[in-house]
Amino acid sequence: MLLFTGLGNPGQDYSGNRHNAGFMALDVLAERHGFSAWKARGGAQTAEGRLGSHKILAIKPQSYMNKSGLPVAEAARFCKIPPENIFVFYDEIDLAAGKIRVKCGGGHGGHNGIRDIDRHLGTDYWRVRIGVGRPEQVIPGSRIDIHKWVLMDFTASERNGWLPDLLRAMADEAPLLAAHDEGSFMSRVAHLAPAPKIQTSESETGTGPDGKET
């Protein structure tokens, strides 16, 4: 069995935030591959399904981003899933919007969800980084604070452009990820959903609520 984890903050107020890209990725993947309905279990929303010959447990921790680690670690221990079979999907500001990178191990890069998972699980799991870019890359000249940026919604042009294309491509090619063929997964997703080259305008900036520490 493999554990696919998406990171985000629970609740409708956060659902469109950049910080919820991991939740979004798992929602599309689970729907695309006919997973079971999401249900509450052990501090997380869980769904089960298959990708090729691999059984998948998908979870979305409901404990807010900076406390993501315990639900992930508990699910891994309960199902006896080793770190090399755990994939964590999350937003990455240091990756250009629309790009993805997959890597086993590494640092948390200041991401509080990953920081907490490292604390509870160690670092030898797979990270599926979903690029959301920095504010000055998306909005030229912007000086929006990073913590505010990730709690802002994706812009209208992102929601109608590269974001759904990327999420669909990731879902379509997820069997490659389950087979631990991360190189082919990244190549196929980049081919199906090329990262945008045109920057969005300032007038399309989304907004997000003030919330718990991310």
VEXDREN-2710 file (C-alpha; in Angstrom, 1 decimal):
% VEXDREN-2710
k/r/px/py/pz
1/MET/0.0/0.0/0.0
2/LEU/1.1/3.6/-0.7
3/LEU/0.2/6.7/1.2
4/PHE/-0.7/9.8/-0.8
5/THR/-1.0/12.9/1.4
6/GLY/-2.2/16.3/0.3
7/LEU/-1.4/19.3/2.5
8/GLY/-3.7/22.3/3.1
9/ASN/-5.9/24.0/5.6
10/PRO/-9.5/22.6/6.3
11/GLY/-12.6/24.6/5.7
12/GLN/-14.3/26.5/2.9
13/ASP/-12.5/29.8/3.7
14/TYR/-9.2/28.2/2.7
15/SER/-10.2/26.0/-0.2
16/GLY/-9.0/28.3/-3.0
17/ASN/-5.7/29.3/-1.3
18/ARG/-2.3/28.6/-2.9
19/HIS/-1.5/26.8/0.4
20/ASN/-4.2/24.2/-0.5
21/ALA/-2.7/23.0/-3.7
22/GLY/-2.0/19.7/-2.1
23/PHE/-5.6/19.2/-1.2
24/MET/-6.6/20.2/-4.7
25/ALA/-4.2/17.7/-6.3
26/LEU/-5.6/14.8/-4.2
27/ASP/-9.2/15.8/-4.9
28/VAL/-8.7/15.6/-8.6
29/LEU/-6.6/12.4/-8.4
30/ALA/-9.2/10.6/-6.3
31/GLU/-12.1/11.7/-8.6
32/ARG/-10.2/10.8/-11.8
33/HIS/-9.4/7.3/-10.6
34/GLY/-12.7/6.4/-8.8
35/PHE/-11.5/6.4/-5.2
36/SER/-14.0/5.9/-2.4
37/ALA/-15.8/8.9/-1.0
38/TRP/-13.8/11.0/1.5
39/LYS/-14.5/10.2/5.1
40/ALA/-13.2/11.4/8.4
41/ARG/-10.8/9.2/10.2
42/GLY/-8.0/9.8/12.7
43/GLY/-7.8/13.6/12.2
44/ALA/-7.9/13.4/8.5
45/GLN/-10.1/13.0/5.5
46/THR/-9.3/9.7/3.9
47/ALA/-10.2/7.9/0.6
48/GLU/-9.0/4.6/-0.9
49/GLY/-8.4/3.4/-4.4
50/ARG/-6.0/1.9/-6.8
51/LEU/-3.4/3.2/-9.3
52/GLY/-2.5/0.3/-11.6
53/SER/-1.6/-2.6/-9.3
54/HIS/-1.0/-0.4/-6.3
55/LYS/-3.5/0.2/-3.5
56/ILE/-3.5/3.8/-2.4
57/LEU/-4.6/5.4/0.9
58/ALA/-5.2/9.1/0.3
59/ILE/-5.3/11.5/3.2
60/LYS/-5.9/15.2/3.8
61/PRO/-5.0/16.2/7.4
62/GLN/-7.6/18.3/9.0
63/SER/-5.4/19.7/11.8
64/TYR/-4.3/22.9/9.9
65/MET/-1.0/23.1/8.0
66/ASN/1.4/23.6/10.8
67/LYS/0.1/20.4/12.6
68/SER/0.0/18.1/9.5
69/GLY/2.6/15.7/10.8
70/LEU/0.8/13.7/13.4
71/PRO/-2.2/12.5/11.2
72/VAL/0.3/11.5/8.5
73/ALA/2.5/9.6/10.9
74/GLU/-0.4/7.9/12.6
75/ALA/-1.8/6.7/9.2
76/ALA/1.6/5.4/8.2
77/ARG/2.1/3.5/11.4
78/PHE/-1.4/2.1/11.5
79/CYS/-1.1/0.8/7.9
80/LYS/2.5/-0.1/8.2
81/ILE/3.6/2.0/5.3
82/PRO/7.3/2.8/5.2
83/PRO/8.6/6.3/4.3
84/GLU/9.7/5.2/0.8
85/ASN/6.0/4.5/0.0
86/ILE/4.7/7.9/1.2
87/PHE/4.1/10.8/-1.2
88/VAL/3.3/14.3/0.1
89/PHE/1.7/16.8/-2.3
90/TYR/2.2/20.5/-1.4
91/ASP/2.6/24.0/-2.6
92/GLU/6.1/25.4/-3.2
93/ILE/6.8/29.1/-3.5
94/ASP/10.4/28.5/-4.7
95/LEU/9.1/26.7/-7.8
96/ALA/7.7/28.7/-10.6
97/ALA/3.9/28.6/-10.9
98/GLY/2.8/25.6/-12.9
99/LYS/5.9/23.5/-12.5
100/ILE/6.3/20.3/-10.4
101/ARG/9.2/18.5/-8.9
102/VAL/9.4/15.1/-7.2
103/LYS/12.2/14.2/-4.8
104/CYS/12.8/11.8/-1.9
105/GLY/14.1/13.5/1.2
106/GLY/15.5/16.9/1.6
107/GLY/14.8/20.0/3.8
108/HIS/11.5/21.6/4.6
109/GLY/12.4/24.9/2.8
110/GLY/10.4/26.9/5.4
111/HIS/7.1/25.1/4.6
112/ASN/5.4/24.5/8.0
113/GLY/3.5/21.5/6.9
114/ILE/6.6/19.7/5.7
115/ARG/8.5/20.9/8.8
116/ASP/5.9/19.2/11.0
117/ILE/5.9/16.0/8.9
118/ASP/9.7/15.8/9.2
119/ARG/9.3/16.1/13.0
120/HIS/6.9/13.2/13.2
121/LEU/8.0/11.0/10.3
122/GLY/11.6/11.8/9.5
123/THR/12.7/13.1/6.1
124/ASP/12.9/10.0/3.9
125/TYR/9.5/10.3/2.1
126/TRP/8.7/11.6/-1.3
127/ARG/7.8/15.3/-1.8
128/VAL/5.6/16.2/-4.8
129/ARG/6.2/20.0/-5.0
130/ILE/3.6/22.0/-6.8
131/GLY/5.0/25.4/-7.9
132/VAL/2.9/28.4/-7.0
133/GLY/5.7/31.0/-7.5
134/ARG/6.6/34.0/-5.4
135/PRO/4.4/37.1/-5.5
136/GLU/6.9/39.2/-7.5
137/GLN/7.0/36.4/-10.1
138/VAL/3.3/36.3/-10.6
139/ILE/2.6/40.0/-10.1
140/PRO/5.6/42.1/-11.3
141/GLY/6.8/44.5/-8.6
142/SER/4.6/43.0/-5.9
143/ARG/5.8/43.1/-2.3
144/ILE/3.1/40.9/-0.8
145/ASP/4.3/39.2/2.3
146/ILE/4.9/35.4/1.7
147/HIS/2.7/34.3/4.6
148/LYS/-0.1/36.4/3.2
149/TRP/0.6/35.2/-0.4
150/VAL/0.1/31.5/0.3
151/LEU/-3.2/32.3/2.1
152/MET/-4.5/34.2/-1.0
153/ASP/-6.7/32.5/-3.6
154/PHE/-5.3/31.6/-7.0
155/THR/-6.1/34.3/-9.5
156/ALA/-8.9/34.0/-12.0
157/SER/-6.5/33.5/-14.8
158/GLU/-4.7/30.7/-12.9
159/ARG/-8.0/29.0/-12.0
160/ASN/-9.0/29.1/-15.6
161/GLY/-5.6/28.3/-17.0
162/TRP/-2.6/26.4/-15.9
163/LEU/-3.9/25.2/-12.5
164/PRO/-6.7/22.8/-13.6
165/ASP/-4.5/21.7/-16.5
166/LEU/-1.7/20.8/-14.1
167/LEU/-4.0/19.0/-11.6
168/ARG/-5.5/16.9/-14.4
169/ALA/-2.2/16.0/-15.8
170/MET/-0.9/15.0/-12.4
171/ALA/-4.0/12.9/-11.9
172/ASP/-3.7/11.3/-15.3
173/GLU/0.0/10.3/-14.8
174/ALA/-0.3/9.3/-11.1
175/PRO/0.1/5.6/-11.9
176/LEU/3.7/6.4/-12.9
177/LEU/4.2/8.0/-9.5
178/ALA/2.8/5.0/-7.8
179/ALA/5.2/2.8/-9.7
180/HIS/8.1/5.0/-8.4
181/ASP/8.9/6.2/-11.9
182/GLU/9.1/9.8/-10.8
183/GLY/11.2/10.9/-13.8
184/SER/8.6/9.8/-16.3
185/PHE/5.9/11.3/-14.1
186/MET/7.5/14.7/-14.2
187/SER/8.2/14.5/-17.9
188/ARG/4.7/13.5/-18.9
189/VAL/3.1/16.2/-16.6
190/ALA/5.4/18.9/-18.1
191/HIS/4.4/17.7/-21.6
192/LEU/0.7/17.7/-20.9
193/ALA/0.6/20.9/-18.9
194/PRO/3.4/23.2/-19.7
195/ALA/4.0/25.9/-17.1
196/PRO/2.7/29.3/-18.1
197/LYS/5.0/31.9/-19.7
198/ILE/2.6/34.9/-19.5
199/GLN/2.5/36.5/-16.1
200/THR/-0.9/37.4/-14.5
201/SER/-1.9/41.0/-14.0
202/GLU/-2.2/42.8/-10.7
203/SER/-5.9/43.4/-11.1
204/GLU/-6.6/39.6/-10.9
205/THR/-5.0/39.1/-7.5
206/GLY/-7.1/36.8/-5.3
207/THR/-7.7/37.4/-1.6
208/GLY/-7.7/35.0/1.3
209/PRO/-8.8/35.3/4.9
210/ASP/-6.7/35.8/8.0
211/GLY/-6.3/32.4/9.6
212/LYS/-4.3/30.2/11.8
213/GLU/-0.5/30.1/11.5
214/THR/0.5/28.4/8.3
END
